[in-house]
């Protein structure tokens, strides 16, 4: 049976100061601003949320704040519990259930073979009372899983689907052909519209923090079969993120979050912020692009 997870869930950033200290008030303000964009929920402490660089105590606080602030909007909170050891992941998954999250998710631990990853997910699912979304993210995998291996993971009791962060939408389509009832969230911001057309139930992404309404409008346009409109918005986003491919997506994202007043910093050391000379060169273009996107969204709403 298909789950009721769907729609636009920002992979919410975890604001911090220059020393990497989690800024709870700024996080709460970011969550509040995102719900004003009519999102369906939040994905907490994933890659964009810098979860792997945060102390477990801070990750728990982020989950608690996200759940509490999502209640009035009836938003679903998915907590990323990935860690480099099973003990920490299980602890975070159990806490997520206690905090009232709707589901948990996890990247596979690095440098593990298929049997180890299978056991890792089975341990999390076995200890947590929540549904589990696994990951498919070849760019961060030493050996990307095959379709057959993903299907085996989906047989684990409690696993309802996956976060699919890959350019290869044919791979996703093959999974859905075999298991049409599973939940698949697209994790590639640049491919949200095509992924929805290929069967994804929604999206979880980085740039949703900055342009939540844009992604909501892409999702709605696809639901209404207004594909030209959806691709127009998708192309606006794809042009905007292009500097990230040149200068580094994390530094670029953090820079945009800062100029939008959404977070002073998003990533902890050893992450390095964008070079000041690069910022000077691209700032006028970036600010103009932000204005264009925001105007396009306002026009749609009118």
N, C-alpha and C positions, 0 to 999 in steps of 0.2 A: 504494500500500500504506500502511495506517495505521501511524504511528510508535508506538513503545512509551512515549511520554511521556504520563503521566496522573497524577492524584491531586492532593494538596495541597502546594503549594510557596509558603511564605511569601516575600513580597517583603521580604527581610530588611533591617532598619534598619542603618545604619552609625553606631554611637555615636561621639560626639565631645565634646570639652570646650567650655567657653564661648567659646573662641577658634576653634573649628572644626577642631581637630586630631583626626584619626582615632585612635580608641582601640582598638588591635588586640586587647588582652586582653579588653576588654568585648565586642568583636565576637565573639571566639571563645567567650566564655561564653554569649552570646545564641544562637549557632549550636548549642552543646551542649544548651542548654535546649530548643530547638526540636525537635531530634531525639528528645528524650525524649517528645515528643508524638506520635511515630509518623508524622511527615510523610514525603513522598516525595522531597523535595529542596529546593533553594533557588533563589530568583531574586535575583541580586546586583546592587547598584548601579543599580536602577531609580529610579522617582520616590520611593518610600518609602525607598530606600537613599541618596537624595540624591546620586546619581551625577553629575548634571550640575554640582553645586557642589563636587565633590571633585577634587583634582589627579589627573592620570593615574596617578602613582606610587601613590597611595593606592587607587585603583580596582583596580590590578593586585594590590596586597597583599590587598585584600578577596577578590578572586577566588581567589588562591592559598590563603588561609586556609580559605575555604569549601570548595574542592575537597579539601584535605587532611583537613578534619574530617568531610567527607561520606563518605569512603572506607569507614570501618568500618560505616556504616549503609547502604552501597550507594545513597546518595542521589544523584540527578541534579542537577547544578548548571547553571543557565542564567545566563549573564552578560549583563547589559544593557551594550551598547557604544555607545549613542547619544551623539552629541556634535554641536556646531554646525558641524563640518567633517568631511569624509570621511576626511581623513588620520588624525585622532585615532580615529575609529571603527574604521578598518581596523587601526590599531596595537593597539587594545584587543581586537579580534576575533582577530587572530593570536596575541596573548599568551594569550587564553582557551584557545585550542587547545593551546598549549604547556603551559599549567598543568594541562590534563586536564579541562576543562569538557565537559559533554555537548552543549551548544548555546549559541548566542548569540542575542540579541534586540536590537531597537532601536526607540525612538521615531523618527518621521521628523523631520528638522531643521525648524525653524520657518520659516514664510514661504516655502515652496517650492511650486511647482506640481507637478502630477502627474508630468510627465516628469522633473523634477528628483528627486522622491522615488523614482521607479522606478530612476533611475540610481544614486542613493545606495544602495538596497538591493542592486542588481546588483553594485556595487563591493565591498560587504561580503561578499556571498556568493561572489564570484569570488576574493577574497583569503583567505578563511577556509576551513579544511577542515571546519568544523562546520555542522550544520543551523542554519537561521536562522528565527526567529519574528519576523514583522513586527508592527506595532501598528495597532490601530484604536481611537483615543481622541478622538472628536469634540470633547470639552470643551476640549482643548488644541490643536485644529487650526483654523487660520484658515479653511480650506475643507475640511470633512470629505470623505473619499473616498467615491465611490459604490460600489455592489456590483460594477459592471463594472470599476472601477479596482482594487479589492481583488483581484478574480479575475485581472486582468492581472499584478499583483505576485506572485500565487501561481504564476504560470508561470515565474518566475525559477528557474533551476537552483539547488538548495540550499535554497530556501524551503519549509518543511514545514507552515507554518500561521501562526497569529497569536495574540497576546494581545488579547482583545476586551474593551475597557472602555467599555461603552455600555449605556444603558437599553433600547435597541431590540433585543430578542431576535429579532424577526422578521427583522431584517437578518442576524443570525447564522444563522438557519435557512435563509435564501435562499442564503447561501454554502455551507452544508452540503448543500443540495439539489443544487447544481451540482457541488460537489467533496466528496463524503461521506468521502473518505479523509484530508482535511486534519486537522491538530491544532489545536484551538481551546481555549485556556484562558480562563476567565471572569476578568475583572479587576475586576468590581464586587462588592465584598464583600457588599453588601446583596441581591444577586441570585444568589448561588451556587446555591442549590437550584433555582430556575427555570431558570437557565442549564444546569445539568446535565440537567434534563429536556428541554431543547431541543437537547441534543447535545454540550455542552462535555465535554471529556475530564477536566477538573479545574479548579482555581482557583489564581490567583496574586494575593495581596492583602496589604493593609496590616495589618489587624487580626489576621491570622494570627500576627503577632509576639506578641500578647497572649493570644489564645485559640486557639492551634494545635489543641488537642484538639477544640474546638467545631467547627472547620471539618472536621477529620478525621471526626468523627461525622456531620456533615451529608452528607459524601461517601459514607460507608459506608451511611447510612440510605437514600440514593437508590439505591445499588447493590443494596441488599436490598429495594427497592421499599417501604420504610417511609416513605412520603411525609409522612404526618401527623407522624411523629417529626422528619423533616428540616425541615419547616416550623416546628415548634415551636422548634427550635434557631435557625433562621434569624430568626424573629421576636424571639427574645431578643437576638440580635446587633443587629438593626435598631433596637430600642428603645434599646439601649446607646449606639449611635453618634449618636443624634439630637442631642445637644449639639454635635457636630462641625459639623452643618449650620448651627447658629446662631452658633457662636463661631469657626469655622474648623477644618477637619478636621485639618490639620497641627498647629496648637497643641494641640488636644485630644488627638490621638494621642501627641504628645511628653509631655504632662502625664501621661497614663495610663502610658506606658512608665516615666516617672520614679517614680511612686508604687508601681509594681510592682517597682522595683529592677532594671529591665532595661536602662536607658540613662540617663545624666545629661542628654544632649541627643541629638537625632536629626537636626536640620537646622541648616545653617550660615547665617550672615548673608548676605543681608538678612532672612532669616526672623526673626520676633519671637515670643517665647514668650507663652503665655497670660497674660492680666492676672491679677494676684494677687487682686483683688476678685472676679473671676469664679470663680476657683478656690475661694475661701472660700465662695461661694454654692452651688456644685455638688458640693463634695467629699463631703459625707455621702451624697448620692444616688448618686454614682458608686461609692463604696466599697461601698454596699449592693448595687448592681447587679452589681459584680464578684463579690461573695460569692454572689449568687443564681446566676449563670452557672456558677461553679466548683462549686457544690453540685449543680446539674443535671447537669453532666458526671460528677461522682463517682457520682451515682445511676445513671447509664447504665452506668458501668463495673462497678458491683456487680451 
